[in-house]
Amino acid sequence: MDIKTADVVLCKFYFSDLKTTKNRPVLVLKDNLPLNDFVGLPISSQLDFLHEGEFEIDNSMFSYGGIPKKSKLIFRKPFVVSKTVVIKKYGVLNQADFRICQRLFCQYFGCSSGE
């Protein structure tokens, strides 16, 4: 499957026992890492409370596709994901909203967003 920056994908994550898995949605923040990896940001549908480093997302932010329900993007927990665990693509964030996500990520970590 072709994975690009701004894609929202469903990934299979293994627990430490390497037998049990859980499927989770992820925003592709950077897709051109070596060894078939990408930097992802977790997405959670648990919207009871938005903590620092979290941002609400919904289907109005997608240029196509969408997620099953309104969710939050968790900036404070970036991680490297192998493209081999991607199950499917939900859709793609539109460029304006993806740039907002990049800016909020960089504000949280104190980096430059390249703008």
TORGUMAR-607868 format. One record per residue (C-alpha): residue number from 1; residue in three letters; z, y, x. Coordinates in nm, 4 decimals. Example, Ala and Ser with C-alpha at 12.3 -4.5 7.8 and 13.67 -1.06 7.14 Angstrom:
residues 2
- 1 | ALA | 0.7800 | -0.4500 | 1.2300
- 2 | SER | 0.7140 | -0.1060 | 1.3670
***
This chain:
residues 115
- 1 | MET | 0.0000 | 0.0000 | 0.0000
- 2 | ASP | -0.0889 | 0.3455 | 0.1275
- 3 | ILE | 0.2253 | 0.5614 | 0.1555
- 4 | LYS | 0.2031 | 0.9392 | 0.1959
- 5 | THR | 0.4431 | 1.2309 | 0.2242
- 6 | ALA | 0.5634 | 1.3474 | -0.1220
- 7 | ASP | 0.5184 | 0.9998 | -0.2764
- 8 | VAL | 0.8020 | 0.8600 | -0.4834
- 9 | VAL | 0.8161 | 0.4846 | -0.4338
- 10 | LEU | 1.0319 | 0.1922 | -0.5406
- 11 | CYS | 1.1778 | -0.0027 | -0.2473
- 12 | LYS | 1.3619 | -0.3329 | -0.2191
- 13 | PHE | 1.6787 | -0.2945 | -0.0126
- 14 | TYR | 1.8685 | -0.5924 | 0.1230
- 15 | PHE | 2.2462 | -0.6132 | 0.1309
- 16 | SER | 2.4210 | -0.7246 | 0.4490
- 17 | ASP | 2.4055 | -1.0900 | 0.3402
- 18 | LEU | 2.0215 | -1.0582 | 0.3575
- 19 | LYS | 1.9976 | -1.2549 | 0.0318
- 20 | THR | 2.0923 | -1.0030 | -0.2350
- 21 | THR | 1.8612 | -0.7091 | -0.3017
- 22 | LYS | 1.8552 | -0.3957 | -0.5105
- 23 | ASN | 1.5486 | -0.1904 | -0.6001
- 24 | ARG | 1.5818 | 0.1853 | -0.5507
- 25 | PRO | 1.3476 | 0.4845 | -0.5809
- 26 | VAL | 1.2837 | 0.6894 | -0.2668
- 27 | LEU | 1.1026 | 1.0147 | -0.1868
- 28 | VAL | 0.8791 | 0.9863 | 0.1214
- 29 | LEU | 0.9802 | 1.2855 | 0.3349
- 30 | LYS | 0.7733 | 1.1964 | 0.6428
- 31 | ASP | 0.5194 | 0.9147 | 0.6492
- 32 | ASN | 0.3772 | 0.9026 | 1.0014
- 33 | LEU | 0.6487 | 0.7246 | 1.1989
- 34 | PRO | 0.5561 | 0.4463 | 1.4406
- 35 | LEU | 0.6046 | 0.0795 | 1.3510
- 36 | ASN | 0.5017 | 0.1198 | 0.9862
- 37 | ASP | 0.8147 | 0.3184 | 0.8937
- 38 | PHE | 0.8789 | 0.6389 | 0.6992
- 39 | VAL | 1.1695 | 0.8791 | 0.6481
- 40 | GLY | 1.2948 | 0.8584 | 0.2925
- 41 | LEU | 1.5429 | 1.0337 | 0.0693
- 42 | PRO | 1.7252 | 0.8277 | -0.1944
- 43 | ILE | 1.6895 | 0.9066 | -0.5632
- 44 | SER | 1.9658 | 0.8274 | -0.8121
- 45 | SER | 1.9715 | 0.8500 | -1.1904
- 46 | GLN | 2.3517 | 0.9020 | -1.1840
- 47 | LEU | 2.3583 | 1.2681 | -1.2932
- 48 | ASP | 2.7246 | 1.2989 | -1.3933
- 49 | PHE | 2.7783 | 1.5563 | -1.1196
- 50 | LEU | 2.5537 | 1.7160 | -0.8572
- 51 | HIS | 2.7244 | 1.7241 | -0.5189
- 52 | GLU | 2.6319 | 1.9446 | -0.2271
- 53 | GLY | 2.3099 | 1.8090 | -0.0797
- 54 | GLU | 2.1705 | 1.6895 | -0.4141
- 55 | PHE | 1.8902 | 1.8325 | -0.6277
- 56 | GLU | 1.7843 | 1.7376 | -0.9801
- 57 | ILE | 1.4277 | 1.6135 | -1.0235
- 58 | ASP | 1.2248 | 1.5240 | -1.3313
- 59 | ASN | 0.8695 | 1.4361 | -1.4282
- 60 | SER | 0.7632 | 1.8020 | -1.4556
- 61 | MET | 0.7705 | 1.8074 | -1.0722
- 62 | PHE | 0.5050 | 1.5365 | -1.0323
- 63 | SER | 0.1368 | 1.6065 | -0.9790
- 64 | TYR | 0.0852 | 1.2590 | -1.1264
- 65 | GLY | 0.3040 | 0.9700 | -1.2283
- 66 | GLY | 0.6767 | 1.0051 | -1.2773
- 67 | ILE | 1.0163 | 0.8386 | -1.2702
- 68 | PRO | 1.1781 | 0.6477 | -1.5584
- 69 | LYS | 1.4441 | 0.9156 | -1.6172
- 70 | LYS | 1.5729 | 1.2479 | -1.4915
- 71 | SER | 1.7389 | 1.1871 | -1.1546
- 72 | LYS | 1.8689 | 1.3523 | -0.8423
- 73 | LEU | 1.7351 | 1.3599 | -0.4900
- 74 | ILE | 2.0063 | 1.3060 | -0.2275
- 75 | PHE | 1.9324 | 1.5159 | 0.0827
- 76 | ARG | 2.2480 | 1.4247 | 0.2702
- 77 | LYS | 2.1446 | 1.0571 | 0.3095
- 78 | PRO | 1.8018 | 1.0441 | 0.4789
- 79 | PHE | 1.7047 | 0.7086 | 0.6258
- 80 | VAL | 1.4161 | 0.5240 | 0.7899
- 81 | VAL | 1.2434 | 0.2682 | 0.5668
- 82 | SER | 0.9883 | 0.0030 | 0.6515
- 83 | LYS | 0.6719 | 0.0357 | 0.4433
- 84 | THR | 0.6901 | -0.3419 | 0.3960
- 85 | VAL | 0.9762 | -0.3045 | 0.1414
- 86 | VAL | 0.7785 | -0.0748 | -0.0912
- 87 | ILE | 0.7230 | -0.2472 | -0.4258
- 88 | LYS | 0.5284 | 0.0198 | -0.6115
- 89 | LYS | 0.4479 | 0.3895 | -0.6267
- 90 | TYR | 0.5944 | 0.5917 | -0.9139
- 91 | GLY | 0.3869 | 0.9006 | -0.8404
- 92 | VAL | 0.3574 | 1.2084 | -0.6214
- 93 | LEU | 0.5584 | 1.5308 | -0.6283
- 94 | ASN | 0.3428 | 1.8404 | -0.6618
- 95 | GLN | 0.3116 | 2.0473 | -0.3439
- 96 | ALA | 0.5219 | 2.3426 | -0.4657
- 97 | ASP | 0.8178 | 2.1239 | -0.5627
- 98 | PHE | 0.7847 | 1.9097 | -0.2496
- 99 | ARG | 0.8046 | 2.2281 | -0.0388
- 100 | ILE | 1.1229 | 2.3205 | -0.2278
- 101 | CYS | 1.2645 | 1.9766 | -0.1410
- 102 | GLN | 1.1716 | 2.0258 | 0.2265
- 103 | ARG | 1.3346 | 2.3702 | 0.2291
- 104 | LEU | 1.6542 | 2.2409 | 0.0652
- 105 | PHE | 1.6665 | 1.9482 | 0.3100
- 106 | CYS | 1.6340 | 2.1883 | 0.6031
- 107 | GLN | 1.8936 | 2.4263 | 0.4598
- 108 | TYR | 2.1368 | 2.1372 | 0.4261
- 109 | PHE | 2.0813 | 2.0168 | 0.7849
- 110 | GLY | 2.0222 | 2.3586 | 0.9436
- 111 | CYS | 1.6689 | 2.2824 | 1.0646
- 112 | SER | 1.3417 | 2.4711 | 1.0420
- 113 | SER | 1.1157 | 2.3737 | 0.7510
- 114 | GLY | 0.8019 | 2.4691 | 0.9460
- 115 | GLU | 0.7327 | 2.7667 | 0.7168
***
